[in-house]
Amino acid sequence: MDALALIAGNALPWCLGAAFLLALPRRAIADNAGEVAWTAGAGYLLGAFLLTVWMRVLSLVGVKFGVLPIVAPLVVLTAVLAWLAWRRAPGAPAMTMRAAWHALLRSPGLEGAARVAWWSALAWLAIRFTLLAVEVATRPLYPWDAWTQWATKARVWYELGGIAPFARVAAWLAANGGVYFDASPEYPPTMPLLQVYQSLLLGRWDDALMNGSWWQTAIALALVLYGGLRSLRASALAALAGAFLVSSLPLANTHVALAGYADLPLAATYVAAALALLRWIAARDVRDAVGALVLAAALTQIKNPGWFWAATLVPGLVVAVWPHRGARIVLAGFALAAIALVALARFQLRLFNYDLRLTYAPAWGDLAESYFLLGNWHLLWYGALGVACLAWRRLFEPGLAPLTTIVGAGLMFLFVVFGFTTASYYITDQTTVNRATLHLAPLVVVFLILAWQSFAEDWNARHAQPAAA
Amino acid sequence: MGLAIYALVSVPGTWFPGASTQFVGARAFTVSRGSAVADGDALAITATDATGLALIAANVDVRTLDYPIVAWQGSGFPANADVRFLWRTDYAPNKLNSLPVPIVAGRLAPLTMAGNPEWIGRVRGVALAVRGPLGEPARIAGVTLAPGGVTGQLRDVLGEWSAFEPWSGTSINTITGGAEVQALPLPTVLVVAGAIALAAWFVLAWRRREVAGLPAAIGVVFLAAWIVLDTQWAANLVRQVVATRVQYGGKDWRASHLAAEDAPLFAFIEKARAKLPPGPARVFVVADAAYFRGRAAYHLYPHNVLFDPFADTLPQPSWLKPGDYVLVWHRRGVQYSASEHKLRLGDGEPIAAEAVLVEPGAALLKVL
C-alpha cells in the first residue's frame, strides 16, 4: 500500500514537469535524439519545484496540507498542460516516445563492442540505482545537517499541516512559541516540503521513506545528462558515458543513500539549468529559455548558495549573445566582482553564515587531496584537467565558449568561497569542500564529454587517413 | 611491478618479518576521559571533559621490534585537534610515552615507530588522547599494529584498497575509497598506469602512422580506470546495503530508530513525548554532546525546541517561563532538588520546577 501511494504520488512531479515543458512553444518537433530523456529528467526537476511552489501557495492562503488539496489541482493543471502540448503538436509526443523506445532497444544504431558497452552501462546503472533505492528506503535519516536543519522543518510542517516560520534564538525567545528554531532557520523550504509531500502520501511520518525525492533526483540527473548531451551533438555512447560518470560519482551516490542534504538536488538543478541555457543558445527555443529561467529560480529556493550558482550562468549567456565582445564583457565583470570582493571584505561582511575576509589562505594541499587522492570523485578532476589541456585550442570557440565560461565562473566561485571566506577552514577537515564541489561536478562531467568530443573531432580532422585513390 | 617496487622501497623494518598484524578493535577500549558512545563496531567520541581532553585506552602485549607501524583507524577529527598516541612499555613501566598523530583530511595517519627510542621492549598498553574542539563526533574503529615487511606492505596496500568503508558521520562530506588512510591511493596508481599504457600505445601507433585513434584510446583507458575504481565503490556499496538491511530491514519507523546509534536517547524521548502536552510545548534541550542535543531536538519536533547546535551552553534562567520544559540528557552542571522542586542550570539562579520523567543521566522537567 505504501509503495502504491508513493509510486502514484511521485508520478505527479514527473508528469507535471514534462507536461509543462511540452506545452511551451517550440520550433522543431520534439523527435530530436535524447529529447525524451531530457523532457523526463528536466521535467522532474521542474515538476518537483512547481509542486513545492504550490504547497507554499496553499500555506500562504491558509489551506491545510493534505493529499487532495495538493494533488487534485496539480493533476488538473497537468491535464491542461498535456492537452496544450497535444494541440501544439498532435501525435508528436507518442511518436517521440516510440522513436526513443526503438532507439533504446536497438542501442541507437550501435554495433559490436559499442553495443556491448551500451548495454553494459545500462545494466551497471540499473544495479547502482537498485542498491541506492534499497539503502534510501531502509535507513532512517542519518547525516548531521539532515536532522539539525532540513528535516526539522519537514517534521514541524507535516505535523502542523502548513509552513510555520523558523528563526534564530533571539526571535524565538521573543515570539513566545510563535516561531520554531533549528540550526539554520533561514534555509529555503523546497527540500523540506518535498519530504512533507512524501509523508502526506504515506499518511505518516517515516524519516526513511520520505527521502524518495533524492533517489528520483539522481535518476533525473542521469536523464538530464544523457538528454542534454545528446541535444548538444554528443554521440549516443558519449552521452551515456556522461550519464554513467555522473551516476557513479561516489559522493553523489552517498548523497542519495544518506539522503537529507540539499546539495545533490542543487547540483542536479544547476546542471539542468546550464544545459537548458546551452540548448537555448544552440536552438533559440522558447521552451529551453523558460526551462533555464525556472530552473535558475529553483536554484535559489533549494539552498542559499543557489543565488551565486544561478549568477554563474550569466557569463555563459553573455558570451553566447555577444560572441565578439562577450569575452571582454565577462572579463570586465570578473574584474568588477574582484574589486567588489576586496571592498566588501573590508567591512567584515557575513554572507550565508560565512565571513568574507581578505586573508587569502586556501589549503591547496588538502584541496588536492580531496580532488585527486581520496575516493570522492573517482577520476573526474584528472579527466577534466586532461581534457582541458587536450582541447584548449577549442575551449573558447563558439561551440564550447559558453560552457567553458560557466564552468570557469563556477570554479571562480568555489575559489572565492574557499580562498577568501571562513569556509577555507572546511577544506582542511574535508567537510564543506566536497559538498560545495558537488554542486559543480555534474557540469564538469558535461564539460569533460563535450570538450573531449571537440578534441576528438579536431584530432580526427588532422590525422584522418586519406581516402584511397 | 610498480607495486612491488613500492613495497621494497617503502618497507620499514625487515623485508620478511615473522609476526602477524594485530588489530585492537574499538570494543577493547575503555573511555578514561571525556565521553564516547558505540557507533557500530567503532567508538564515537562525542565530547571532551572539562579540561578539553578525551582519552581512550586498551591493554595489549606485543614486542615493539615486531611492530614498526601503528595505524589508528579514526575519522572526523578537526584539523586543529591535538591527537596523541600514548603507550607504556615493560622497559619503563612508569613512563607514559607520547607521539603526535598527524591528521590527514580529518583522518589519523599511520605512525612509523621504527627508530623511536621509546618504542622498546614490550608494549603493555596503548591509548589515544584527543585535545581540542570536537564539532561532530570523532570516530575510532581501532588501532592496527603492523609488522611491515614486503609481503605485509603489499597486503596492506591491497587491504587498504578493498577495506570496507561503512557509513559514518563524515561520509556525507568525504569518501576515502577504502581504508581511512592509504599509503598509496588507488586513483593515483590508476592514473600513472593509464598514462604509461597510453604512452606505450602512442609510440606503437606513431611507428605505424596510425595515431588517428588517440581520442578513442584516451577514452577507453580513462573509462577502464574509472570502472576499476567504480567496481571497488560498488562492492563497498553492496556490503553497506547488506549491513543496512541487517540493521534496519523489515522494521517500521519506530523499530528502526530503536536499532539506530542513538537508540537509548530515542527511547527516552518517546517516553518524554508521552508526558508532554499534545500541542507544541516549548522545550529547552541540554546535553554535553552536540550530537545528542541535536538528535534529542530532532526526535522532539513538532514540539517547539530550543537547543544550541554549536556550543555546550545552558539556557539563561530568564528565558524559562512557567509551562516550559527542560530536557536533560547526560549534562553535567544541571541540578534538581526533588524536595524543594528547584532546578539549577549551571551557576544560574534556581528555578521552580517539577520532575516529569527521570532516568539515569536523563530527565524531563516542567518549569512551574
Interface residues (C-beta under 8 A of the other chain):
Chain A: W124 I127 R128 L131 L132 V134 E135 T138 R139 P140 L141 Y142 P143 W144 D145 W147 T148 A151 T152 R155 V156 Y158 E159 L160 V169 W172 L173 N176 G177 Y180 F181 D182 A183 R204 W205 D206 D207 A208 A241 L245 S248 P250 L251 N253 T254 H255 A257 L258 Y261 D366 E369 S370 F372 L373 L374 G375 N376 H378 L379 Y382 G383 G386 L390 Y425 T428 D429 Q430 T431 T432 V433 N434 R435 W452 F455 A456 W459 N460 H463 A464 Q465
Chain B: F77 P78 A79 V104 A105 G106 E136 E165 W167 G169 T170 S171 I172 N173 T174 I175 T176 G177 G178 Q182 P185 L186 P187 T188 L190 V191 V211 A212 L214 P215 A216 I218 G219 F222 L223 A225 W226 L229 D230 Q232 W233 A234 L237 V238 Q240 V241 T244 R245 Y248 G249 D252 W253 S256 H257 A260 P280 R282 G294 R295 A297 Y298 Y301 P302 N304 V305 L306 F307 P309 F310 W319 K321
